[in-house]
Amino acid sequence: MIERIEVLRGPAAARYGNGAAGGVVNIITKRSSNEFHGSWNTYFNAPEHKDEGSTKRTNFSLTGPLGDDVSFRLYGNLDKTQADAWDINQGHQSLRTGSYANTLPAGREGVIHKDLNGMIRWEFAPMQALEFENRLQPPGQPLLRRYTKYEYQPVGEG
């Protein structure tokens, strides 16, 4: 749920700390809404060649108010990619050298990714809000780590 991505070039240490000397990529997520909104998307890729694995993805999002000053966002993903056939790259052995000579380059590995995310936003004072955000996913899943985030932020743009 990305609203926008900002790329700040050059020294950004004054705002983001001394680890940001070369610049910063700031990913701004969408805020929850004062109206109920929801979406569900699905994607399926069936390759032409039987040795290539297919891809299936689905995700959902629901956002809305819980009260006058409190809103929520709930979203999740389920992605499944089948592995390519073990011999998909047969015939390419001659392109490999050294210790990889006469071996096959690997194809894609199969992956299943699941996550469920939630966020509650409390606008407790004019121009001030507190967000509680959490992600759940099965242990050992690649790419994304479990996290809980608590963030204070001004409500106004700037």
C-alpha positions in Angstrom: 0.0 0.0 0.0 2.4 2.7 -1.3 1.2 6.3 -1.7 4.4 7.6 -3.1 8.2 7.1 -3.2 10.5 10.1 -2.6 14.2 10.0 -3.6 16.3 12.6 -1.8 19.8 12.9 -3.3 22.9 14.1 -1.5 23.4 14.5 2.2 20.2 13.8 4.1 21.9 13.2 7.5 20.3 16.3 8.9 16.9 14.8 8.7 17.5 11.0 8.5 20.7 10.4 10.6 24.3 10.0 9.8 23.7 6.7 7.8 22.1 8.7 5.1 25.1 10.6 3.8 24.6 9.6 0.1 20.8 10.1 0.0 17.6 8.5 1.0 14.7 6.5 -0.6 11.6 7.3 1.5 8.6 5.0 0.9 5.4 6.7 2.1 2.6 4.3 2.8 -1.1 5.2 2.3 -2.9 6.4 5.4 -6.1 4.8 6.6 -9.3 6.5 5.5 -12.3 8.1 7.1 -14.5 6.1 4.7 -14.7 2.4 4.1 -12.8 1.2 1.1 -11.8 -2.3 0.0 -10.1 -4.1 -2.9 -9.2 -7.6 -4.0 -6.8 -8.3 -6.8 -5.7 -11.6 -8.4 -3.1 -12.5 -11.0 -2.3 -15.7 -12.8 0.6 -16.3 -15.2 0.5 -19.5 -17.3 3.7 -19.8 -19.3 3.8 -21.1 -22.9 6.5 -23.7 -22.2 5.6 -26.6 -19.9 9.1 -26.5 -18.2 8.4 -23.0 -16.8 6.6 -22.6 -13.5 3.3 -20.7 -13.2 2.7 -17.8 -10.9 -0.5 -17.1 -8.9 -1.0 -14.0 -6.7 -3.9 -12.5 -4.8 -4.1 -9.6 -2.3 -6.7 -7.7 -0.5 -7.0 -4.4 1.3 -9.7 -3.0 3.6 -9.6 0.5 5.3 -12.1 2.6 7.2 -13.0 4.4 10.4 -13.3 2.8 13.9 -14.5 6.0 15.5 -14.1 9.8 15.2 -10.4 9.8 15.7 -9.4 6.2 15.0 -9.1 4.4 11.7 -7.7 1.1 10.5 -6.1 -0.6 7.5 -6.0 -4.4 7.0 -4.2 -5.9 4.0 -2.6 -9.2 3.0 -1.0 -11.2 0.2 -0.7 -14.8 -1.0 1.9 -15.5 -3.7 2.8 -18.9 -5.1 5.4 -19.4 -7.8 6.1 -23.0 -9.1 9.6 -24.1 -9.7 11.0 -24.4 -13.2 11.8 -27.9 -14.4 15.2 -29.1 -13.3 16.5 -29.3 -16.9 15.0 -26.1 -18.2 18.4 -24.8 -19.2 19.8 -28.0 -20.7 22.0 -27.3 -23.7 23.7 -24.3 -22.0 26.5 -26.2 -20.3 29.0 -25.0 -22.8 28.5 -21.4 -21.7 29.7 -22.2 -18.1 33.3 -22.4 -17.2 35.5 -23.2 -14.2 33.9 -25.3 -11.5 30.5 -24.8 -13.1 31.6 -26.4 -16.5 29.2 -29.2 -17.6 26.5 -28.2 -15.1 23.1 -26.7 -15.8 22.3 -23.1 -14.8 19.4 -23.2 -12.4 15.9 -22.0 -13.1 13.6 -20.3 -10.7 12.9 -22.0 -7.4 9.3 -22.4 -6.2 8.2 -19.9 -3.5 5.1 -19.5 -1.4 4.8 -16.1 0.4 2.0 -15.2 2.8 1.5 -12.1 4.9 -1.2 -10.3 6.9 -0.7 -6.7 7.8 -2.7 -4.3 10.0 -2.5 -0.7 11.1 -4.5 1.4 13.5 -4.2 5.2 13.4 -5.2 7.5 16.2 -5.4 11.3 15.5 -5.3 12.3 19.2 -4.7 16.1 18.7 -5.0 18.6 15.9 -2.2 17.9 13.4 -0.8 14.9 15.4 -1.3 11.1 15.0 0.0 7.9 16.4 0.1 4.7 14.2 0.5 1.1 15.4 1.4 -1.3 12.6 2.1 -5.0 12.6 2.9 -7.7 10.0 2.4 -11.5 10.5 3.9 -14.1 8.3 4.9 -17.8 8.6 8.4 -18.3 10.2 11.3 -18.8 7.8 9.6 -17.1 4.9 12.1 -15.2 2.6 12.3 -11.5 1.9 10.1 -9.9 4.6 10.8 -9.9 8.3 8.2 -9.8 11.1 7.9 -6.4 12.6 5.8 -4.2 14.8 6.0 -0.4 14.2 4.9 2.4 16.4 5.2 5.8 14.8 4.3 9.3 15.8 3.8 11.8 12.9 2.3 15.2 12.3 -1.0 15.0 10.3 -0.3 17.9 8.0 1.7 17.7 4.8 5.2 18.9 4.8 
